[in-house]
Amino acid sequence: MPFVRACLLALTLGTVIVPLHPASASQAIAPLPPGSNRMLVLPGAHPDVSNCTLGLHGEPLSSDNLLYFYNQPVNTGGNDRYWTYLELGPDSCAGCDQGKQGDLAAAHVTLYFPFAPETVTVAISVVQNQPFTYCNTAWHTGLPDNSGSYTFIYPPTSYTFDVQDPLTTQEIVIPIPPGYPLMPIPQLDGRTYAQAWLGVEFVTASDTTKAHRPQLAIQGTQVMPCMTCKTWSDVGNTFQDLQEWCVEFAEPNPVMFVETRPCESVAAKRTSWGKLKMMYR
């Protein structure tokens, strides 16, 4: 009983009990068709091998039919939204240390389309990190900061795209305009890095028939187990509505990540220190 296990774990660790996701009872994992992977680059996005990759990436090997609420209100009044942990520092991006910043360049989300044509709208955002007891080992990760309201690094921005080919896995590359930096700072574990969260909200789809709607592409169990505290799903608008992916679904994480441009010195970018302090206070 996933909910009972989640409650016991929460009580053991002294965490907030997180409600059961309405979709979790009906989830269905399926292997992706071999050779189905495609890349859909939206206008304005320029993926570059010189960019740094932050988040949960790699080739997906399976999919999960968890996206239930396109065009439908859920009991907490929102759409399906998923958060992926981002860390920018010397370990994830060469040269990204104190006094440097890496501008967000693009967001990536990978979906499997059993049916086409399909038109999908997603909203992309990046928010600050909030330390949290359950996921706070060495202050490494926490939660998307939605205490009261989200503290946005990149505000929610909607993008609409069309997929014309059925039975394909599409890596959607979404542009993020210049001017939204991540800046590594000294952290409590003695390292220097920036922490943030990529939010992907699934807003609408042109066909929400259960057999037709797009599915989350996830990392295969034979490649990587679930990475705890790297993915949260958001079934509402408050702290208590966030739920930890590994506890709730017990399967590998969805493939969602960002690119950042190579780090440059803050002075060279002439970014206002006041602006940076507001973003990373």
C-alpha positions in Angstrom: 0.0 0.0 0.0 2.1 3.0 -1.3 0.2 5.6 0.8 0.7 3.6 4.0 4.4 3.2 3.3 4.7 6.9 2.5 3.0 7.8 5.8 5.2 5.4 7.8 8.3 6.8 6.2 7.2 10.4 6.8 6.5 9.7 10.5 9.8 7.9 10.9 11.7 10.8 9.4 9.7 13.6 10.9 8.4 14.9 7.5 5.2 16.3 6.3 2.8 13.6 5.1 2.3 14.0 1.4 -1.1 13.1 -0.2 -1.4 10.3 -2.7 -1.2 11.4 -6.4 -4.5 10.6 -8.1 -2.7 9.0 -11.0 -0.5 6.7 -9.0 -3.0 3.9 -8.5 -3.4 3.4 -12.3 0.2 3.9 -13.5 1.3 1.6 -16.3 5.0 1.4 -17.3 5.8 0.2 -20.8 9.0 -0.2 -22.8 9.6 2.4 -25.5 9.7 1.1 -29.1 13.4 0.7 -30.2 14.6 3.4 -32.6 11.7 5.7 -31.7 13.8 8.6 -30.3 13.5 12.0 -32.0 14.4 15.6 -31.0 11.9 18.5 -31.5 13.7 21.8 -31.2 11.3 24.7 -30.6 11.9 28.0 -32.3 14.5 30.1 -30.5 16.2 27.0 -28.8 19.8 26.4 -29.7 21.1 23.3 -28.0 24.9 23.3 -28.0 27.5 20.7 -27.0 29.5 23.4 -25.2 26.6 24.0 -22.8 26.4 22.3 -19.4 23.6 19.8 -18.7 21.9 19.8 -15.3 19.1 17.5 -14.1 18.0 14.0 -15.1 19.1 13.3 -18.6 20.1 10.3 -20.7 18.3 8.1 -23.2 14.9 7.0 -21.8 14.0 3.3 -21.9 10.4 3.2 -20.8 7.3 5.4 -20.3 4.6 5.8 -17.7 1.0 6.8 -18.4 0.8 9.3 -15.5 -0.4 12.4 -17.3 -4.1 12.4 -16.4 -5.2 15.9 -16.1 -4.7 17.8 -19.4 -7.7 20.1 -19.8 -9.2 18.8 -16.6 -9.3 20.3 -13.1 -7.9 18.1 -10.3 -9.1 18.1 -6.8 -6.4 20.6 -5.7 -7.1 22.9 -8.6 -4.1 22.6 -10.9 -2.4 20.7 -13.7 0.2 17.9 -13.5 3.5 19.6 -12.7 6.9 17.9 -12.0 10.1 19.3 -10.5 13.6 18.2 -11.3 16.6 19.1 -9.1 19.4 21.2 -10.8 22.9 21.8 -9.4 25.4 24.1 -11.1 29.0 24.0 -9.8 32.5 22.7 -10.6 31.3 19.1 -10.4 28.6 19.6 -13.0 30.0 22.3 -15.2 33.7 23.0 -15.6 34.8 26.4 -14.3 31.5 27.2 -12.6 32.7 28.3 -9.2 32.2 31.3 -6.9 32.2 34.6 -8.8 30.8 32.9 -12.0 27.4 32.4 -13.4 25.8 30.2 -16.0 22.8 31.5 -17.9 19.9 29.2 -18.5 19.7 28.3 -22.2 17.1 25.6 -22.8 14.8 23.2 -21.0 14.4 19.6 -22.1 11.5 17.3 -21.4 11.1 13.8 -23.0 7.6 12.4 -23.8 6.4 9.3 -25.6 3.5 9.8 -28.0 1.5 6.7 -28.7 -0.8 8.7 -30.9 -0.4 11.7 -33.3 -1.1 14.4 -34.4 -1.0 15.9 -30.9 -0.7 19.5 -29.8 0.6 20.0 -26.3 1.1 23.1 -24.1 3.6 23.1 -21.3 4.7 25.8 -18.9 8.4 25.9 -17.9 9.8 27.6 -14.8 12.9 27.5 -12.6 12.7 28.2 -8.9 14.9 28.4 -5.9 15.7 25.5 -3.6 14.3 25.2 0.0 16.1 22.9 2.5 14.0 20.1 3.9 14.7 17.5 6.6 13.8 14.4 4.6 16.0 15.3 1.6 18.5 17.4 3.4 21.5 14.9 3.8 24.5 17.2 3.9 22.2 20.0 2.7 22.4 18.5 -0.7 18.9 18.8 -2.0 15.6 20.0 -0.7 12.3 21.1 -2.2 11.2 23.6 -4.8 10.8 26.8 -2.8 7.0 27.2 -2.7 6.8 28.3 0.9 4.0 30.9 0.6 4.7 31.4 -3.1 7.4 30.2 -5.5 10.6 32.2 -5.7 11.2 32.2 -9.4 14.5 32.4 -11.1 12.8 32.0 -14.5 9.0 32.8 -14.4 6.4 30.4 -15.7 6.3 30.6 -19.5 4.0 28.6 -21.8 5.1 26.9 -25.0 2.9 25.0 -27.5 4.2 22.4 -29.9 2.9 19.8 -32.4 4.0 16.2 -32.8 3.0 14.6 -36.1 4.5 11.1 -35.7 2.8 8.4 -33.6 4.8 5.8 -31.6 7.7 8.2 -31.2 9.7 9.4 -28.2 10.2 13.2 -28.5 12.9 15.1 -26.6 11.3 18.6 -26.6 14.0 21.3 -26.5 12.4 24.6 -25.1 14.2 28.0 -25.3 15.0 30.1 -22.3 16.0 33.6 -23.2 19.2 35.2 -22.0 19.2 37.0 -18.6 18.3 34.2 -16.2 21.5 33.0 -14.5 22.4 30.4 -11.9 25.2 31.6 -9.7 27.3 29.1 -7.5 27.7 30.3 -3.9 29.3 28.6 -0.8 26.9 26.1 0.7 26.6 24.6 4.2 28.3 21.3 3.1 31.5 23.3 2.3 31.1 23.1 -1.5 30.2 25.9 -3.9 27.2 25.5 -6.2 23.8 26.8 -7.1 20.7 24.8 -6.4 17.4 25.2 -8.3 14.5 23.3 -9.7 13.1 22.9 -13.2 9.3 22.9 -13.2 7.4 21.3 -16.1 3.7 21.8 -16.0 1.5 20.0 -18.5 -1.3 22.4 -19.3 -3.3 21.1 -22.3 -3.2 18.4 -25.0 -5.4 18.2 -28.0 -6.5 14.6 -27.3 -6.7 13.4 -23.7 -8.1 10.0 -24.6 -6.4 7.6 -22.2 -4.8 5.5 -25.0 -3.8 8.6 -26.9 -2.4 11.1 -24.5 1.4 11.6 -24.2 3.3 9.7 -21.6 6.3 10.7 -19.3 9.5 9.1 -20.6 11.5 7.7 -17.7 14.9 6.3 -17.2 15.1 2.5 -17.5 15.4 0.3 -14.3 18.2 -1.7 -16.0 20.2 1.5 -16.4 19.5 3.6 -13.2 17.3 3.1 -10.1 15.2 5.9 -8.8 17.3 8.9 -7.6 15.8 9.9 -4.3 14.8 13.6 -3.8 15.7 14.6 -7.4 12.0 14.6 -8.6 8.9 15.9 -6.9 5.4 16.0 -8.3 3.1 18.8 -7.5 -0.6 18.1 -7.2 -1.6 21.4 -5.7 -0.3 24.8 -4.7 1.1 24.3 -1.2 4.1 22.8 0.5 2.0 19.8 1.7 1.0 19.0 -1.9 4.5 18.1 -3.1 5.3 14.4 -3.1 8.6 12.6 -3.6 8.7 10.6 -6.8 10.7 7.6 -5.5 8.4 7.1 -2.5 5.2 7.5 -4.4 5.9 5.7 -7.6 8.9 3.4 -6.9 10.3 3.7 -10.4 13.1 5.6 -12.2 12.8 9.4 -12.6 11.3 11.2 -15.6 13.8 12.6 -18.1 13.8 16.4 -17.6 16.8 18.7 -17.5 18.2 22.1 -18.5 21.2 23.4 -20.5 23.2 26.3 -19.1 25.7 28.3 -21.1 29.3 28.0 -20.1 30.0 30.0 -17.0 31.4 33.5 -17.2 32.5 35.9 -14.4 29.7 37.9 -12.8 31.7 41.1 -13.5 31.9 40.2 -17.2 28.2 39.7 -17.4 27.6 43.0 -15.5 24.7 41.4 -13.6 23.4 43.5 -10.8 24.6 42.2 -7.4 21.3 43.4 -6.0 19.4 41.3 -8.5 21.5 38.2 -7.7 21.0 38.7 -3.9 17.3 38.8 -4.5 17.4 35.6 -6.5 19.6 33.6 -4.2 19.0 35.0 -0.7 
